[in-house]
Amino acid sequence: MKLASSRIKTLFLCLLFCLGSLKSRAQGYDVQRNQILAYNILLNGIVGGIGGAIHKAPGEKTWKAFLKNFGKASLGGLVSYSAKYQTFYLRTNTSTFMAPANRLLYFLGNSMTLNASLNKKLLSQYHCNLYGLDMVANLENRSEKFLSVRLSLVTVGAFTSFLIRGHRFDLYKSIEYGIFYFHMNPHITKYAGFTTFNCIAIGDNKAGVPLYSVIPHEMIHSYQSYDYFPISNLYTPAIKVKYEKFNLYNVLSKYFRLDYEAAFQGALYEIQPTPKYYKNFYEFEAQHFDTRAYIKR
């Protein structure tokens, strides 16, 4: 047991060292691309590995559960990275048909990590959010309901806040993109685009044409929140039995999902370095995929 614990500590320290290398000051687009690829793979791999070890099967060795699920979640991170990388093609209005497929691909990777963090099979469940609806497809356990759909309460809050800010909702573009699309309030000139949970607001030029070039950037922001959702699997199964004792929770949870995990990335966003814009890692990542060019930080 001590040997297994020592191996995990050594591996974990190595992973932290790899993450620390993302701060390298080396120049060039290729270096930045490698850094962001490593970030996406290691973030998913570490969370999936730790979660898998926490939820190991009876008799299963901790280090084996960690390594097994680290590998599965790393694959999930690679798939999610691939979806982020392909958002570049959404820069033109001739490629909007790709947006829903891109979203489905991202959530395939995210689902792999979620499953790994519970020590489940790679494709045990498929989690996805479209139009503010959280959907979970059970692909393994036939005794459970195949598809469950719940309304995301945080998305409802984000949608309402956009209306209050004066952004104009566009139903048809929302259908196109698989996410709630708003035309940005013309009185807001500080940003060309803005994102909250599952909602994007895109500015229009003087001719009333959307600034399509910023859409990939905002799409990446919509994915970044979900990058941290698997963290909740590290503790939720242990405490779930406590709040399942409340009838109100059991009734409401059938129809609504709080999606409070969005606060994980939101909090990390707020503590990013200032004032230089792309010192903020999340803005840097979004702009990297948007432009596929070197970003001066």
C-alpha positions in Angstrom: 0.0 0.0 0.0 2.9 2.3 0.9 4.5 1.5 -2.5 1.3 2.4 -4.4 0.9 5.6 -2.4 4.5 6.5 -3.2 4.0 5.9 -6.9 0.9 8.0 -7.0 2.7 10.9 -5.2 5.7 10.6 -7.6 3.4 10.6 -10.7 1.3 13.5 -9.3 4.5 15.6 -8.7 5.6 14.9 -12.3 2.2 16.0 -13.6 2.4 19.2 -11.5 5.9 19.8 -13.0 4.4 19.4 -16.5 1.6 21.8 -15.8 4.2 24.3 -14.4 6.0 24.1 -17.7 3.0 25.7 -19.3 4.3 29.0 -18.0 7.3 28.7 -20.2 8.4 32.0 -21.8 9.4 30.4 -25.0 8.1 32.2 -28.1 6.2 30.9 -31.1 2.8 29.6 -32.1 3.9 26.0 -32.0 5.1 26.3 -28.4 1.7 27.9 -27.3 -0.2 25.2 -29.2 1.8 22.5 -27.4 1.2 24.2 -24.0 -2.6 24.4 -24.6 -2.7 20.8 -25.8 -0.9 19.7 -22.7 -3.2 21.7 -20.5 -6.3 20.1 -21.9 -4.9 16.6 -21.7 -3.4 16.9 -18.2 -6.4 18.8 -16.7 -8.7 16.0 -17.8 -6.3 13.3 -17.0 -5.5 14.4 -13.5 -9.1 15.0 -12.5 -10.2 11.7 -14.1 -7.4 9.8 -12.5 -8.0 11.1 -9.0 -11.7 10.6 -9.3 -11.2 7.0 -10.6 -8.9 6.3 -7.7 -11.4 7.7 -5.2 -14.2 5.5 -6.7 -12.0 2.4 -7.2 -13.8 -1.0 -7.2 -13.5 -3.2 -4.1 -10.1 -4.9 -4.1 -8.8 -2.7 -6.9 -5.4 -1.1 -6.3 -5.4 2.7 -6.0 -2.5 3.3 -8.4 -4.0 1.0 -11.0 -7.4 2.8 -10.8 -5.6 6.1 -11.1 -3.5 5.2 -14.1 -6.4 3.5 -15.9 -8.7 6.5 -15.5 -5.9 9.0 -16.1 -5.5 7.4 -19.5 -9.3 7.4 -20.3 -9.7 11.0 -19.2 -6.6 12.1 -21.1 -8.2 10.7 -24.2 -11.3 12.7 -23.3 -9.1 15.8 -23.0 -7.7 15.1 -26.5 -11.2 14.8 -28.0 -12.3 18.0 -26.2 -9.2 19.8 -27.5 -10.0 18.6 -31.0 -13.4 20.2 -30.8 -11.9 23.4 -29.5 -9.4 23.4 -32.3 -12.1 23.0 -34.9 -14.0 26.1 -33.7 -11.6 28.1 -35.9 -13.8 27.2 -38.9 -16.8 29.0 -37.3 -15.2 32.3 -38.2 -17.4 32.5 -41.4 -21.2 32.3 -41.9 -20.7 29.5 -44.4 -19.6 27.1 -41.7 -22.3 27.6 -39.1 -23.6 24.1 -40.0 -20.6 22.7 -38.2 -21.4 24.3 -34.8 -23.9 21.7 -33.4 -21.6 18.9 -34.5 -18.6 20.7 -32.9 -20.6 21.0 -29.6 -21.5 17.3 -29.7 -17.8 16.4 -30.2 -16.7 18.6 -27.3 -19.2 16.9 -25.0 -18.0 13.5 -26.2 -14.6 14.3 -24.7 -16.1 15.8 -21.6 -18.2 12.7 -21.1 -15.2 10.5 -21.3 -13.6 12.4 -18.5 -16.8 12.4 -16.4 -17.0 8.7 -16.8 -13.4 8.2 -15.9 -13.7 10.3 -12.8 -16.4 7.8 -11.5 -14.3 4.8 -12.5 -16.9 3.9 -15.2 -16.3 2.6 -18.7 -15.1 5.2 -21.2 -18.5 5.5 -22.9 -20.8 4.5 -20.1 -22.8 7.8 -20.3 -22.9 10.7 -22.8 -23.5 14.1 -21.2 -24.4 17.1 -23.3 -26.1 20.5 -23.1 -28.0 21.9 -26.0 -30.3 25.0 -25.8 -30.0 25.0 -22.0 -31.1 21.4 -21.6 -28.8 19.0 -19.8 -29.1 15.6 -21.4 -27.6 12.3 -20.2 -27.7 9.1 -22.4 -27.1 5.9 -20.5 -25.2 3.7 -23.0 -24.3 0.8 -20.7 -26.8 0.1 -18.0 -30.0 -1.0 -19.7 -31.9 -1.1 -16.4 -31.7 2.7 -16.2 -33.7 5.2 -18.3 -31.8 5.6 -21.6 -32.2 9.4 -21.8 -32.8 11.9 -19.1 -33.3 15.6 -19.8 -33.3 18.4 -17.3 -33.4 22.2 -17.5 -30.2 24.0 -16.5 -31.0 26.6 -13.9 -27.7 28.5 -14.4 -28.4 28.7 -18.1 -31.9 30.2 -17.3 -30.2 32.8 -15.1 -27.6 33.6 -17.8 -30.4 33.9 -20.5 -32.3 36.3 -18.2 -29.3 38.4 -17.5 -28.6 38.9 -21.2 -32.1 40.1 -21.8 -31.8 42.5 -18.9 -28.5 43.8 -20.3 -30.3 44.7 -23.6 -28.9 41.9 -25.8 -31.3 40.8 -28.5 -32.1 37.1 -28.7 -32.0 35.5 -32.1 -33.9 32.2 -32.2 -32.7 31.2 -35.7 -29.1 31.7 -35.0 -29.5 29.8 -31.7 -30.9 26.9 -33.6 -27.9 27.1 -35.9 -25.2 27.2 -33.2 -26.8 24.9 -30.6 -26.3 27.6 -27.9 -28.4 30.7 -27.1 -27.3 33.4 -29.5 -27.8 37.1 -28.9 -27.0 40.2 -30.9 -25.0 42.4 -28.5 -26.5 45.6 -27.1 -25.2 48.2 -29.6 -24.5 50.6 -26.7 -21.8 48.2 -25.5 -18.6 48.9 -27.4 -16.0 47.6 -25.0 -16.3 44.0 -26.3 -17.0 42.5 -29.7 -18.5 39.5 -28.0 -19.5 38.2 -24.6 -20.2 34.9 -23.0 -22.0 33.6 -20.0 -23.0 30.0 -19.3 -24.5 28.6 -22.6 -25.2 32.1 -23.9 -23.2 34.2 -26.3 -23.7 37.8 -27.4 -22.0 38.8 -30.7 -21.6 42.4 -31.9 -22.7 43.5 -35.3 -20.8 45.8 -37.6 -22.2 49.1 -39.0 -24.1 47.2 -41.7 -25.8 45.0 -39.1 -23.7 41.9 -40.0 -22.5 39.8 -37.1 -18.8 39.9 -36.3 -18.3 36.2 -37.2 -14.6 36.3 -36.5 -15.2 36.5 -32.7 -17.6 33.5 -32.6 -14.8 30.9 -32.1 -13.4 32.9 -29.2 -16.8 33.0 -27.5 -17.5 29.3 -28.2 -14.3 28.4 -26.4 -15.5 30.3 -23.4 -18.8 28.3 -23.4 -16.7 25.1 -23.2 -14.3 26.3 -20.6 -16.9 26.1 -17.8 -17.5 22.4 -18.6 -13.8 21.6 -18.5 -14.2 21.8 -14.7 -17.4 19.9 -14.2 -15.7 16.5 -13.6 -14.3 17.9 -10.3 -17.7 17.6 -8.7 -17.5 13.8 -9.2 -14.7 13.7 -6.7 -17.1 14.3 -3.8 -20.7 14.2 -5.1 -21.3 10.4 -4.7 -20.2 10.6 -1.1 -22.6 13.4 -0.1 -25.5 12.6 -2.5 -27.1 10.1 0.0 -27.5 13.0 2.5 -29.5 15.3 0.3 -31.5 12.5 -1.3 -33.2 12.2 2.0 -35.1 15.4 1.2 -38.3 14.9 -0.8 -38.1 18.4 -2.3 -34.6 17.7 -3.8 -35.8 14.4 -5.2 -38.8 16.1 -6.9 -36.9 19.1 -8.3 -33.8 17.1 -9.4 -36.0 15.2 -11.9 -36.7 18.3 -13.9 -33.8 20.7 -13.0 -30.1 20.7 -12.8 -28.3 23.5 -10.9 -25.0 23.3 -12.9 -23.3 25.1 -10.0 -20.0 23.6 -11.3 -19.9 26.6 -13.6 -18.6 28.6 -10.6 -15.4 26.6 -10.6 -14.1 28.1 -13.8 -15.8 31.4 -13.0 -13.8 31.8 -9.8 -10.5 30.9 -11.5 -11.2 33.4 -14.2 -11.6 36.2 -11.7 -8.2 35.5 -10.1 -6.3 35.6 -13.3 -3.4 38.2 -13.7 -4.3 41.8 -14.7 -4.3 44.2 -16.3 -2.8 42.7 -19.5 -5.7 41.0 -21.2 -4.0 37.8 -22.5 -2.2 37.2 -19.2 -5.6 35.8 -18.4 -5.2 32.1 -19.4 -8.8 31.7 -20.4 -8.7 34.7 -22.7 -5.4 33.4 -24.1 -6.8 29.9 -24.8 -9.9 31.3 -26.5 -7.9 33.7 -28.7 -5.4 31.0 -29.5 -8.2 28.8 -31.0 -9.9 31.8 -32.6 -6.9 33.0 -34.5 -4.5 30.0 -34.7 -1.7 32.6 -34.4 0.9 33.5 -31.8 -0.6 35.5 -28.9 1.6 38.1 -27.3 1.1 37.8 -23.5 
